Amino acid sequence: MKVRGMRSLLHSMTRCVCPAGPRACRPGFVSYARAVFLESIRELNKAVPFRPYQLRLTSGITHRVPHPDFIAIAPRGTWVMVSDENDHPYWISTILIEEVTPLKNGAKAAKEKRRS
């Protein structure tokens, strides 16, 4: 399962990201895309057996989720909190999540991309 989404809130304000194109653009598309990501995260957390997955942000940074206990979703779905193996929390707005991808055989997440 691979879910792709918006680049960022600013990007969605400057360019239509609706699948139907700019003429059919709906104001609720940002909420819809966020709901799709949250639903995919919830499904991956409930999978039996659990498979690690990663979140890729619009900046290219990836966060590995090795176990369901390493992620928390806000009640309203506006942010997620991902904790790494050293108990360092990362608070992430769901608008910034670009991709949710299961890792093959529990592989490590790709390293952060360097921008030149």
C-alpha positions as CSV (number, residue, x, y, z in Angstrom):
1,M,0.0,0.0,0.0
2,K,1.4,3.4,-1.0
3,V,-0.5,6.6,-0.4
4,R,0.6,9.8,-2.1
5,G,-0.7,13.2,-1.3
6,M,-0.3,17.0,-1.3
7,R,3.0,18.8,-1.3
8,S,2.1,21.3,1.4
9,L,-0.7,23.7,2.5
10,L,1.0,26.6,0.8
11,H,1.4,24.6,-2.4
12,S,-2.3,23.6,-2.3
13,M,-3.2,27.3,-2.0
14,T,-1.2,28.3,-5.0
15,R,-2.0,25.4,-7.3
16,C,-5.0,23.1,-7.4
17,V,-4.2,19.6,-6.3
18,C,-7.7,18.1,-6.9
19,P,-7.7,14.9,-9.0
20,A,-10.4,16.4,-11.2
21,G,-8.4,19.5,-12.0
22,P,-8.7,23.2,-11.2
23,R,-12.2,23.7,-12.6
24,A,-13.6,21.1,-10.3
25,C,-11.5,22.1,-7.3
26,R,-13.3,21.6,-4.0
27,P,-12.4,23.5,-0.8
28,G,-12.7,20.3,1.2
29,F,-9.9,18.5,-0.7
30,V,-7.3,19.3,1.9
31,S,-9.4,17.7,4.6
32,Y,-10.0,14.7,2.3
33,A,-6.3,14.1,1.7
34,R,-5.5,14.4,5.4
35,A,-8.3,11.9,6.2
36,V,-6.8,9.4,3.6
37,F,-3.4,9.6,5.3
38,L,-4.8,9.2,8.8
39,E,-6.9,6.2,7.7
40,S,-3.9,4.5,6.1
41,I,-1.9,5.1,9.3
42,R,-4.6,3.6,11.4
43,E,-4.9,0.6,9.1
44,L,-1.1,0.0,9.2
45,N,-1.2,0.2,13.0
46,K,-4.0,-2.4,13.3
47,A,-2.4,-4.8,10.8
48,V,-1.7,-8.3,12.1
49,P,1.2,-9.1,12.0
50,F,2.4,-5.5,12.3
51,R,4.8,-4.3,9.6
52,P,7.0,-1.3,10.1
53,Y,6.3,1.7,7.9
54,Q,7.6,5.2,7.3
55,L,6.2,8.6,6.8
56,R,7.8,10.9,4.2
57,L,7.3,14.6,4.6
58,T,7.2,17.3,2.0
59,S,10.7,18.3,3.0
60,G,12.0,14.8,2.1
61,I,12.6,13.8,5.7
62,T,11.4,10.3,6.6
63,H,10.2,9.0,10.0
64,R,10.3,5.3,10.7
65,V,7.4,3.7,12.7
66,P,8.8,0.4,14.0
67,H,5.8,-0.4,16.3
68,P,2.3,1.1,16.8
69,D,3.5,2.5,20.2
70,F,5.8,4.8,18.4
71,I,3.1,7.0,16.9
72,A,0.1,8.9,18.3
73,I,-2.6,10.7,16.3
74,A,-4.4,13.8,17.7
75,P,-8.1,13.4,18.3
76,R,-9.0,15.8,15.6
77,G,-6.3,14.5,13.2
78,T,-4.4,17.8,12.8
79,W,-1.1,16.3,13.8
80,V,0.7,13.1,14.5
81,M,3.5,12.5,17.0
82,V,6.3,10.0,16.0
83,S,8.9,8.9,18.5
84,D,12.2,7.5,17.5
85,E,14.1,4.7,19.2
86,N,15.8,7.3,21.5
87,D,12.3,8.5,22.7
88,H,12.7,11.8,20.9
89,P,9.3,13.0,19.8
90,Y,8.6,14.6,16.4
91,W,5.3,16.6,16.2
92,I,4.2,16.6,12.5
93,S,1.2,18.4,11.0
94,T,-0.7,15.9,8.9
95,I,-0.8,18.5,6.0
96,L,3.0,17.9,5.6
97,I,2.8,14.1,5.2
98,E,3.4,13.3,1.5
99,E,3.6,9.5,1.6
100,V,3.0,6.5,3.9
101,T,4.9,3.4,2.9
102,P,5.3,0.0,4.5
103,L,8.9,-1.0,4.9
104,K,10.0,-4.3,3.4
105,N,11.1,-6.8,6.1
106,G,11.4,-4.1,8.7
107,A,14.2,-2.3,6.7
108,K,15.5,1.0,7.9
109,A,14.0,4.2,6.6
110,A,15.9,6.0,3.9
111,K,18.2,8.7,5.1
112,E,17.2,12.3,4.9
113,K,17.8,13.8,1.5
114,R,20.3,16.6,1.4
115,R,19.4,19.7,-0.6
116,S,22.1,21.6,-2.4
